[in-house]
């Protein structure tokens, strides 16, 4: 039991346990979709309406969870790091590492906790490298707000609440201090 | 700022080749296990790490172990990991360390609980190691908590982390160090180095990113004292034992593996000392602190300056 990867764990959706998940869509396609879903006026209005309309918010969140769960192993932390991680979800890492791989990645690239599954940060690096975007992974990701679990990251994102989730610098300059939420 | 003196900080600042080692706290409440390890290391190291539930096994706490080490005049490096604590507990333990004059902290994510003696435990992972480094630097340099509340006085420790140059994605490992340096790491200790050429290439990559000027890198070393230890080590995620090392240990009679491993460890240190900008070595002997002096002496690293001072005075 200890080392087993349960079939039901695939995608990290059962029991909301983090299980490393290789994205179901390519980075170029994800980047196109990401551009379409960028914060913009009509999506801002939609997000405001959703938050004011509980039944719609619930329905929207269920759809988001189904789509992003299937594609990325999304567990609904509601503070989406995907645009900065080559669309490999760091919250599918068993240690929920948002700033890069741990030191336990096996020589063959497997996650130390789930042998047989590829480290999600290795997947992120390889996808980023293939697209010439490894600098994205240099950004420092601030601690998340644990109160947000289960809420819609799109609704947050479209209302610009994700500003400050990561530091834009990619030169390894000393990071400015972490500001309180 | 509450800043106790730190021999490790001085060694790094003066670019003296620094030596650190590890004290593994006991499973039990015996303070002498820490004290005796500390006494063995006293003359030979600038500072000694006290591990924090290493391998996800419950041990006497790192904070308590650090206080015991201080009582033996061994400068402690308090290890603190994110698996067992949320951001409140992490910040609180960091303040406790400062109040107890622990001059160095080493901040890491921690091994997954799956590998330890309580695999049924909840892993916390509220922060990751980079975020914890960033938090510590915010506490020290801005004098405030993640909440924004002011600290009076602010703590003054030297802030360290860890890195593994040997785990995939290899091409990202120097950049990963860069993130830790940007977040606040002033020194790092690495995973065991058995492949000096690979380590040297990672050092070069780190140098090219300007990191060796900003962060003292201490190479992790240690003896593999038996074939059983070799097999155990090969099972630990992230440790790479090259075929040549294995062949060398298997090439001597079983009774000679112990001595061979000491010789090999000393040789690795000697080779590492040739690497430009390497700040020092970190000796991990897993409960065999008594071997550390011999390894260091064979590698040409004598007693530390503070040991000689004490001799003259005493």
Interface residues (C-beta under 8 A of the other chain):
Chain A: X2 X94 X95 X96 X97 X98 X99 X100 X101 X102 X103 X104 X105 X106 X107 X109 X112 X113 X119 X121 X122 X125 X126 X129 X134 X137 X138 X140 X141 X142 X143 X146 X169 X172 X173 X174 X175 X177 X178 X179 X180
Chain B: X83 X87 X109 X110 X111 X112 X114 X115 X119 X123 X125 X126 X127 X128 X129 X130 X131 X134 X135 X137 X138 X141 X142 X144 X146 X147 X148 X162 X163 X164 X167 X168 X169 X171 X172 X175 X176 X178 X179 X181 X182 X183 X184 X191 X209 X210 X211 X237 X238 X240
